[in-house]
Every structure is written in C-alpha cells, then in structure tokens.
Amino acid sequence: MLRIIARHYLQLPVEQIERIKGWTKPVRLNYPGMTEKNSTHVGRILDPKTEARFLEMPAGLMAAARKLRLRAPAQAAGLAMRAMAIGLLTSLPLRLSNTINLRLDRHLQLANPPRGPICIIRIAREETKNRRAIALPVSNRLSGLLDEWLRDYRPLIGSPDSSYLFPGQGFSTRPITTTSRRQTEQDPSRPKRHGHHGADDALGPA
C-alpha cells in the first residue's frame, strides 16, 4: 500500500520507491499458487461460449455508449470507459495499474504522427513492477476502440490539460481514482446506477 501511494499519488523518485519496497521483504507473504476460488473463476471464463461473450464485451459496451451519447453523455462516457479498459486488458498483457496510468504523451505511439492511428504501447522499465520495458503492438480492433474513446468520449469527462488516457473527472489532470480503478474490474454487464455524478459513478458502485 505504501508503495502504491508513493508511486501513483506522491509520485516519488524511483530511488525512494525502491527503498520503500525493501521495507516489505521481512513481512512479505509467499503464496504457493492460485487459490481455489481464483482457479474456479478462471475455469469458468475458459469455457468457449463464456470466453466468446467476454471478448465481445468491449464492442457491446461501446455500442450501448453510442446510443446514449446524445441524451445521456455522462452515462455514455462511463460505458465507453469500461469498454476501453476491458478492451485493453483482454488484448494486451498489461497490469491494471499500468493501464490506468497510460499517458497519451508518453506511452501511446502513433503510426504516422501526429494523426495516424495508435500502433504501439510503450512503457519504460521504471514504470513496471518487474522492471522490464513493455512494447506491445496494438491490433486494428483495439486501435479503433482507442480512436473512438479519444474522439467521442474522453473529452466528455476529462480536462483538456490531462495527458492520461483515463483522466480524472472534471478539471483534474490526474488519472481516474483508486475507487474507479476497482470499479473497472467489476462485471460491467450488471445493472448500474447512473446519475449526475459522471463517468466515475458510471463505472459502478464500489
């Protein structure tokens, strides 16, 4: 928890974060493998029919967002954000923390700057948990999701001064909150409350 606060909220230098990381070694828990509960969840998603529905989820959420964009823009932006996050996490081997903290000016590389589609996601080794740099090609399908999110929905919730792919709500120049990060992991197919609070609430209850 201290390391998360140091890296994502206080944005301390790498040297200080590494020092904090060392504090955890004496009390670190070692797990023998996947828990029975997690193994059961993985088994369910590996069912071919379930897997197919799951992989189609981003397209379905984005289609629902299009229908709501004019009459309920905040709700539409919330659905589109979920579609974008799930699309990234099911297409590329990224940790959730790296996904939430993706920046347009640092991590997303265009095929033909400044207008070409996003073709590669690059993350420096200093920003990854295992200290290995990431360079991942973006498929045409994922690139289409990114283009639609950036063009039609991200401007509805984020400050124009924010460089994050998933900006905080309103005038914040930081990424979406920790609460919203947990909400992104929840099942987006369940009914949600959508009110006047914007995209963060549209991601679902904590």
C-alpha positions in Angstrom: 0.0 0.0 0.0 2.8 2.4 0.9 4.5 1.8 -2.5 1.2 2.4 -4.3 0.8 5.7 -2.5 4.4 6.6 -3.2 4.3 5.8 -6.9 0.8 6.9 -8.0 -0.2 9.6 -5.6 3.0 11.2 -4.3 5.0 10.4 -7.4 8.2 10.0 -5.5 11.5 9.3 -7.3 12.3 5.7 -8.3 15.1 5.5 -5.7 12.7 6.3 -2.8 10.1 3.9 -4.1 12.7 1.1 -4.3 13.7 1.9 -0.7 10.0 1.6 0.4 9.8 -1.7 -1.5 12.7 -3.0 0.6 10.6 -2.5 3.8 8.2 -5.2 2.8 10.7 -8.0 2.4 10.7 -9.1 6.1 6.9 -9.4 6.2 6.2 -10.5 2.7 3.7 -13.4 2.3 4.6 -16.2 -0.2 1.6 -17.9 -1.9 2.0 -21.4 -3.2 -0.1 -20.8 -6.3 -3.6 -19.8 -7.5 -6.3 -20.1 -4.8 -9.2 -22.4 -5.3 -11.6 -19.5 -5.7 -9.5 -17.9 -8.4 -9.0 -21.3 -10.1 -12.8 -21.7 -10.2 -13.2 -18.2 -11.8 -10.5 -18.9 -14.4 -12.2 -22.3 -15.3 -15.5 -20.5 -15.9 -14.0 -17.9 -18.2 -12.2 -20.6 -20.2 -15.5 -22.1 -21.3 -15.5 -21.4 -25.0 -19.0 -19.8 -25.0 -18.3 -17.7 -21.9 -14.9 -16.6 -23.3 -16.5 -15.6 -26.6 -19.1 -13.4 -24.8 -16.4 -11.9 -22.6 -14.2 -10.9 -25.6 -17.2 -9.3 -27.3 -18.0 -7.2 -24.2 -16.0 -4.1 -25.3 -17.8 -3.9 -28.6 -21.2 -4.3 -26.9 -20.4 -1.7 -24.3 -19.2 0.8 -26.9 -22.4 0.1 -29.0 -24.5 0.9 -25.9 -22.5 4.1 -25.4 -23.2 5.3 -28.9 -26.9 5.0 -28.3 -26.7 7.1 -25.1 -24.1 9.7 -26.2 -26.5 12.5 -27.1 -29.2 12.1 -24.4 -27.0 10.8 -21.5 -23.4 11.8 -22.2 -22.1 11.0 -18.7 -23.6 7.5 -18.7 -22.3 7.0 -22.3 -18.8 8.1 -21.2 -18.9 5.6 -18.3 -19.8 2.8 -20.6 -17.2 3.8 -23.2 -14.5 3.9 -20.4 -15.4 0.4 -19.3 -15.3 -0.8 -22.9 -11.8 0.8 -23.4 -10.4 -0.6 -20.2 -11.7 -4.1 -20.8 -10.6 -3.9 -24.4 -7.0 -3.1 -23.3 -6.9 -5.6 -20.5 -8.2 -8.5 -22.7 -6.0 -7.7 -25.7 -2.6 -6.8 -24.1 -0.7 -8.3 -21.1 -0.8 -5.2 -19.0 -1.2 -4.8 -15.3 -4.3 -2.8 -14.2 -2.1 -0.1 -12.6 -0.1 0.4 -15.8 -3.4 0.5 -17.8 -4.9 3.2 -15.6 -1.8 5.3 -15.8 -1.3 5.2 -19.5 -0.4 8.7 -20.9 -1.1 10.0 -24.4 2.2 11.9 -24.4 4.4 9.0 -23.1 3.0 5.6 -23.8 0.8 5.6 -26.9 2.8 5.7 -30.1 1.2 6.8 -33.4 1.8 5.0 -36.7 2.1 8.3 -38.6 2.3 11.3 -36.2 0.5 13.5 -35.5 -2.7 12.0 -36.9 -2.0 8.3 -37.5 -3.7 5.5 -35.5 -2.1 4.3 -32.3 0.0 1.3 -33.2 2.3 0.6 -30.2 2.1 1.0 -26.4 5.4 1.5 -24.8 6.1 1.6 -21.0 9.6 2.2 -19.6 11.1 -0.4 -17.2 11.0 2.2 -14.4 7.2 2.1 -14.6 6.6 -1.7 -14.5 6.5 -4.0 -11.5 9.1 -6.4 -12.8 11.3 -3.6 -14.1 11.0 -4.9 -17.7 10.2 -2.4 -20.5 7.0 -3.1 -22.4 6.4 -2.6 -26.2 3.2 -4.1 -27.4 1.6 -3.8 -30.9 -2.0 -2.6 -31.0 -4.4 -4.5 -33.2 -6.7 -2.8 -35.7 -9.7 -3.6 -33.5 -8.1 -2.1 -30.4 -6.9 0.9 -32.3 -10.5 1.5 -33.4 -11.6 1.4 -29.8 -8.9 3.9 -28.8 -9.8 6.3 -31.6 -13.4 6.3 -30.7 -12.7 6.7 -27.0 -10.3 9.6 -27.6 -12.5 11.3 -30.1 -16.1 10.9 -28.7 -16.0 10.2 -25.0 -12.8 11.1 -23.3 -13.5 14.9 -23.9 -16.8 14.5 -22.1 -15.2 13.7 -18.7 -11.6 14.9 -18.7 -9.7 18.1 -18.6 -8.1 19.1 -21.9 -4.9 19.6 -19.9 -4.8 16.0 -18.7 -2.4 13.7 -20.6 -3.9 10.4 -19.2 -5.8 8.0 -21.4 -8.3 7.6 -18.5 -8.4 11.1 -17.0 -9.9 12.0 -13.6 -13.3 13.7 -13.7 -13.7 17.4 -14.2 -10.6 19.6 -14.1 -8.3 17.0 -12.6 -5.0 16.4 -14.5 -4.5 13.1 -12.8 -5.8 9.6 -13.8 -9.1 8.2 -12.6 -9.3 7.4 -8.9 -8.5 4.3 -7.0 -12.2 3.7 -6.4 -12.8 3.9 -10.2 -9.9 1.5 -10.7 -11.6 -1.1 -8.6 -14.9 -0.5 -10.3 -13.4 -1.1 -13.7 -12.6 -4.7 -12.6 -16.3 -5.4 -11.7 -18.7 -7.1 -14.0 -19.9 -4.3 -16.4 -22.9 -6.4 -17.5 -24.7 -5.9 -14.2 -27.2 -3.0 -14.0 -25.6 0.2 -12.6 -26.9 3.4 -11.0 -26.3 6.3 -13.4 -26.9 9.8 -12.1 -25.5 13.2 -12.4 -22.1 12.3 -11.0 -20.4 11.5 -14.3 -18.2 8.8 -15.6 -16.7 7.7 -12.3 -20.1 6.8 -11.0 -21.0 5.2 -14.3 -18.3 2.6 -13.6 -20.5 1.2 -10.9 -20.7 1.1 -7.1 -17.6 0.5 -5.0 
